Amino acid sequence: FAMKWLKYIGLIVLLILIDRLVKYIVVNNYDYVLNEGIALSLFNDSTMVSMTLHFLGIVLATWYLITNLKTIEQNKLLAIAILMVIAGGVGNIIDRILYGGVVDFISIWIIPTFNIADTLVTVGVLFSAYIIFLKDKNENNSNRGK
């Protein structure tokens, strides 16, 4: 049991360190956007609202991880997805503490500028939602015919 938590914490720390290292390089060498809001620059004028929403996301992801440990232990992809959400949220909160906003530096076509932590959160939420809602629903429907 303790070994699993060490693995989970280790993965979170690794993802945060990667995010921090890349942002350190970007802040010191490249142009970037300081986003004081959340996704798509929502709540751009309220750092407290942004920080609260990030913190709430981390708390909810951690709560889900703890309360559904048995399910998560059986589904490694779900565990990784939730850990990605937690690590991305922590990475962006660190930015808010250090810089007063989130360091965004990846700009692709018409998508608003984003960063690695944003990607971790987005991919983690999408994978989690797929696994929790769609995959389980599809498995339940396929089991009904048996």
C-alpha positions as CSV (number, residue, x, y, z in Angstrom):
1,F,0.0,0.0,0.0
2,A,2.7,2.5,1.0
3,M,4.7,1.5,-2.1
4,K,1.8,2.5,-4.4
5,W,1.6,5.9,-2.7
6,L,5.3,6.4,-3.1
7,K,5.0,5.6,-6.8
8,Y,2.1,8.0,-7.1
9,I,3.9,10.8,-5.3
10,G,7.1,10.1,-7.3
11,L,5.2,10.5,-10.6
12,I,3.6,13.7,-9.4
13,V,7.0,15.1,-8.3
14,L,8.6,14.1,-11.6
15,L,5.9,15.8,-13.7
16,I,6.1,18.9,-11.6
17,L,9.9,19.0,-11.9
18,I,9.7,18.7,-15.7
19,D,7.1,21.5,-15.8
20,R,9.3,23.7,-13.5
21,L,12.5,23.0,-15.5
22,V,10.9,23.9,-18.8
23,K,9.3,27.0,-17.4
24,Y,12.6,28.1,-15.8
25,I,14.3,27.8,-19.3
26,V,11.4,29.6,-20.9
27,V,11.3,32.5,-18.4
28,N,15.0,33.0,-18.6
29,N,15.5,32.6,-22.4
30,Y,12.3,33.0,-24.4
31,D,9.1,35.1,-24.8
32,Y,6.1,34.0,-22.9
33,V,2.7,35.1,-21.8
34,L,1.8,35.6,-18.1
35,N,-1.8,34.4,-17.9
36,E,-3.4,35.7,-14.7
37,G,-6.7,33.9,-15.4
38,I,-7.4,30.2,-15.9
39,A,-8.1,28.3,-19.1
40,L,-8.7,30.6,-22.1
41,S,-7.8,33.5,-19.7
42,L,-11.1,33.3,-17.8
43,F,-11.2,35.3,-14.6
44,N,-8.2,37.2,-15.8
45,D,-8.8,40.0,-13.3
46,S,-9.1,37.8,-10.3
47,T,-5.9,36.0,-9.1
48,M,-7.7,34.8,-6.0
49,V,-10.6,33.2,-8.0
50,S,-8.0,31.5,-10.3
51,M,-5.9,30.3,-7.4
52,T,-9.0,29.0,-5.7
53,L,-10.2,27.1,-8.8
54,H,-6.8,25.5,-9.3
55,F,-6.7,24.5,-5.6
56,L,-10.2,23.1,-5.8
57,G,-9.3,21.0,-8.8
58,I,-6.3,19.6,-7.0
59,V,-8.4,18.8,-3.9
60,L,-11.1,17.1,-6.0
61,A,-8.6,15.0,-8.0
62,T,-6.8,14.0,-4.8
63,W,-10.1,13.2,-3.1
64,Y,-11.2,11.0,-6.1
65,L,-7.8,9.2,-6.0
66,I,-8.1,8.5,-2.3
67,T,-11.8,7.5,-2.2
68,N,-11.5,5.3,-5.3
69,L,-8.2,3.7,-4.6
70,K,-9.4,0.1,-5.4
71,T,-10.7,1.1,-8.8
72,I,-7.6,3.1,-9.5
73,E,-5.3,0.3,-8.6
74,Q,-7.1,-1.9,-11.2
75,N,-6.8,0.8,-13.9
76,K,-3.2,2.2,-14.3
77,L,-4.3,4.6,-17.0
78,L,-6.9,6.2,-14.7
79,A,-4.3,6.5,-11.9
80,I,-1.8,8.2,-14.3
81,A,-4.6,10.5,-15.6
82,I,-5.5,11.7,-12.1
83,L,-1.9,12.1,-11.2
84,M,-1.5,14.3,-14.3
85,V,-4.3,16.5,-13.2
86,I,-2.8,16.9,-9.7
87,A,0.7,17.6,-11.0
88,G,-0.5,20.1,-13.6
89,G,-2.6,22.0,-11.1
90,V,0.3,22.1,-8.6
91,G,2.6,23.4,-11.4
92,N,0.3,26.2,-12.3
93,I,-0.2,27.1,-8.6
94,I,3.6,27.4,-8.2
95,D,3.6,29.8,-11.2
96,R,0.9,31.9,-9.5
97,I,2.9,32.1,-6.3
98,L,6.2,32.9,-8.1
99,Y,5.0,35.1,-10.9
100,G,1.5,36.3,-10.1
101,G,0.2,34.3,-13.0
102,V,0.8,31.2,-15.1
103,V,3.7,31.1,-17.6
104,D,2.2,30.2,-21.0
105,F,4.6,29.7,-23.9
106,I,3.2,27.1,-26.3
107,S,1.3,28.7,-29.2
108,I,-0.3,26.5,-31.8
109,W,-2.5,28.0,-34.5
110,I,-5.7,29.4,-33.1
111,I,-5.5,27.6,-29.7
112,P,-4.9,30.1,-26.8
113,T,-1.3,30.0,-25.5
114,F,-0.7,27.3,-22.9
115,N,2.0,25.3,-21.1
116,I,3.0,21.8,-20.0
117,A,0.9,22.0,-16.8
118,D,-2.1,22.9,-18.8
119,T,-1.5,20.0,-21.1
120,L,-1.2,17.6,-18.1
121,V,-4.5,18.9,-16.7
122,T,-6.4,18.7,-20.0
123,V,-5.1,15.3,-21.0
124,G,-5.6,14.0,-17.5
125,V,-9.2,15.3,-17.3
126,L,-10.1,13.9,-20.8
127,F,-8.6,10.4,-20.1
128,S,-10.3,10.4,-16.6
129,A,-13.6,11.3,-18.0
130,Y,-13.3,8.7,-20.8
131,I,-12.4,6.0,-18.4
132,I,-14.9,6.9,-15.7
133,F,-17.9,7.7,-17.8
134,L,-17.6,6.3,-21.3
135,K,-15.5,3.2,-21.0
136,D,-17.3,1.9,-17.9
137,K,-20.7,2.6,-19.6
138,N,-19.6,0.7,-22.7
139,E,-18.4,-2.2,-20.6
140,N,-21.7,-2.3,-18.7
141,N,-23.6,-2.3,-22.0
142,S,-21.5,-5.1,-23.5
143,N,-22.0,-7.2,-20.3
144,R,-25.8,-6.9,-20.5
145,G,-25.9,-9.0,-23.6
146,K,-24.1,-11.9,-22.0
